[in-house]
């Protein structure tokens, strides 16, 4: 699911961020990139892997 301009405007309003019209396309692209990475991480099969309380507990 890609974010659209209206989504970013709503997020900025809720977060009390002052984005001007020039910032919105760049912010939309950045947020969509982050969400793409989250989608990739969620697609990884972690069956049989125990969660760690700290990443250095390997």
Secondary structure as the mmCIF struct_conf table of DSSP 4:
data_model
#
loop_
_struct_conf.conf_type_id
_struct_conf.id
_struct_conf.beg_label_comp_id
_struct_conf.beg_label_asym_id
_struct_conf.beg_label_seq_id
_struct_conf.end_label_comp_id
_struct_conf.end_label_asym_id
_struct_conf.end_label_seq_id
HELX_RH_AL_P HELX_RH_AL_P1 UNK A 5 UNK A 14
TURN_TY1_P TURN_TY1_P1 UNK A 15 UNK A 16
HELX_RH_AL_P HELX_RH_AL_P2 UNK A 21 UNK A 42
TURN_TY1_P TURN_TY1_P2 UNK A 43 UNK A 43
BEND BEND1 UNK A 44 UNK A 44
TURN_TY1_P TURN_TY1_P3 UNK A 47 UNK A 48
HELX_LH_PP_P HELX_LH_PP_P1 UNK A 49 UNK A 51
BEND BEND2 UNK A 53 UNK A 54
TURN_TY1_P TURN_TY1_P4 UNK A 55 UNK A 56
#
